[in-house]
Amino acid sequence: MRRIVVIVGLLIGGFIGDPSAAELPHVKELMVVGSGQVVEGDIGKARQDAIVNALREAVRISLLDFIPSVALEGNAEALDTEIFNRVTGYVQTFKILSETGRADRHEVLLRAQIDLHKLRDTLSVMGLLEEKVTEEEVVSVRVVLAGVSRYPWYQAFEDFLREGLEFVRGVRLRSVMTGELTLDVEMIDGITHLLEALATREFEEFTLEVDQGLGDQIMVRFRPRETSGS
């Protein structure tokens, strides 16, 4: 059993989406947490598993810059063979930032730089790269988040943007300040569709207050959902 949590993903060079060779930055830098189960007291093996699991998650996130999540699921066996079982070949560098040892598992927080060119080339050979739709006009919308008191709330929100909205082409964490996070969302169809989607989306643990700011900017405030009997 393993647990993997993504902390922050930063795209070096600022490009999001299905990039061409000229536009594609060389690496994507992420911070991720991975854990490995301690079996029969073998902490060394658990530590190594935690590192590998974290690197696999960093590569998985990077793959989403090229192919949608449904393609990851539909080609899981082939991707395991060609990419995930050879994950270190796609990691340019990584650095362990912290470690936590427990009785049943070992956990590491690390920063990894993923080689996007190698990923793209492998996906191309596998025939998984989607052709770019030249008719699409992609716009960037800035989304400012306030009141995100728990990391799982942010993860649920980002997952919704990436996987729940077909008009979104990419999501990048632009900045983190005290009490506020700013995202750049690359999308088609304009800001109105995103406003409508956010205003009607319901989450289990929190609600969203959504307002349009100046220009192509959306302000989103997270509120804890009231439970019955509270």
N, C-alpha and C positions, 0 to 999 in steps of 0.2 A: 504494500500500500504506500502511496506517496501523495504528498500535498504540495501544490505549487501555487504561488500567489504572485501576480504581477504588480510591481510597485509603480514604476514610471517608465514610459517609453518616450525617447527623444530621437527624432529623425535628424541626423546631421546633414545639413544642406537644405532642409526645409521642404522637400518635395514629398507629396503624398499622392498615392494612386497607382496607376499602371504605367510605370515610367519607361521611356525610351532610353537607349544607351547613352545619349547625349545628356539627358536630364538627370539620370540616376546618380545619386551620391554614392560614395564607395561603401560607407558603413552606416549602420543604424546602431545607436547606443541605447541600452536599456538597463534598468535595475530590476532584478527579479529575485524572488525567494524560492528556494527549492528544499525539499526535505527527503530524507531516506530513512527507512525503517531499520532499527537496530535488531538484528536477528542473532540469537545466541551470544549476545555481548560483543559482537563484532562492530565496534564503533568506527573503525577505519573504513570498512565497507559501506556503512551507513553514510559516512561523510562523502565518500566518492559518489554514491548514488544521489545524494543531495545536490552535488555540483552538476552532475550530468543532467538531472531532472530540471534544474534551473536553466541550464544551457539549451535544453530541448524546448523549454517554454519560450525562451528568448527567440529562438529560431522560428517557432510556430507563429509568434506575433509578427515577425518580419515577413513570413510568408503571406500574411493577410494584406500586405502592401501590393501583392501581385495577383492573388487569387482569392475568391470569396470563401467564407467558412464552409459553405456547402461542398465546395470542391475539395477542401481538406478532408471532410468526412467521407466523401465518395471515393477518394483515392488514398485512404489511410494506409492500406497495405503497401502500395507502391511508394508512398512517401516515407514510410518506416524504413523500407529497404534502401532507398536512394539518398535519403536526407537524415532522418532522425537516428538511424543506427550508425551514421557517420557524422554525428553532429559537430564534433570538434573540427572537422574540415571546413565548416562554415563560420567558425568563431575566429575572428582575427586576434582578439585579446580578451582576457577577462581578469577581474581582480575581486577577491573575496573581501567584502567590507566588514562583515561581522558573522559570528557563528554562535549557535545555541545548541547545547547538548542536553538531551533529556533521556529518561530511562528507556523510552521506547523508540525514539527517533532523534536524528541529528538534522539541524536546519542551518542553512547558509543564506546570507544576503550577498549578492555579487553584482558587479557591473560588467556587462559584456558588450563587445563590439562585434556585430554580425556583418559578414561580408555579403552585401547585397548583390554584387556582380556574380559571385559564385552561385547564389540562390537562383538568380534569374537565368543563368546559363543552364543549370540543372533542370529547372522547370521547362525551359524551352526544349531541351532534348526529350523530356518526358511528354511533351505536347500539351502541357497544362496552362501555358500562358494564353490569356484571352487577348484577342486583337482589340486594339484601342478603337473606340467609336469616335470617329472624327467629327460627327455631327453634334456631339454633346458639348454644351458650354458649361464648364465647371466654374463655380463661384466659391469664394471662401467666406464663410460666416463665422464671426467671432462669438463664442458662447462663454459668458462669465458665470461661474457657479459660486454661490454663497451658501453658507450653512451646512456644508458637507462635513458633518461631525464624525463620520465613520467611513473608513476606506471601502468596505463592501458596498456602501451607497454609491460612491464614485464608480466602482467597477460595474455595478448593475447599470448605471446610467451610460457609461461608455459602451458596454456590450449592446445596449439597446440602439445606440447610434450606429455602431459598426454592423450589427447583424439583424436589427429589426427594421431598418429603413432602407429600402432598395435604391433610393435616390442619393444616399450618402456614399461618397467615393473614398473618403479617408478622414481620419481623426488624429489630430496632433495636440499634445499637451504643450501649450505655449509658455505658460508661466505659473508659478506657485507662490502665493503670498499668504500672509497670516489671514486666515478666514476666507480666502478667495482663490479659486483656480480659474485659469482661462484656457479655453480650447479653441483651436482653429478647425472648423469642420468644412471639408471640401465636398461640394454637393452640386447636383443639377436641380432644375425646376424652381429655384429661387427660395427666398427666406420664408415665404408664406407657408409652404408645405411643412417646413420644420417647426414653425410656430404651432401649427395645427396638431402635428404629431405629438409635440411635447405637452400641449395643453390637455390632450385627451388620454395620455399614457398614465396608467396606474401602476404603482410599485407597492410591494407588500409592506415595506417598513417605513416608507416616507411618501410625501406628496410633493408636488412641484408647483411653485408660483412662477408663471412665465410672463415676461413683458419684453416688448421690443425696445431696444435702446436706440441710440443715434446710428443712422446708417444701417449697415449690415451687421448689427450686433444684437444679441439676445441675452437678457438677464434672467437667470434661473435661481430661485431660492429654494433650498431643500427644507422641508418641515417634517419632523417626526410624525408618523401616523398615530392618531389617538386610538388606543385600544379600548374595547368595551369594558366597562367597569372602572375606568380610570377617572 
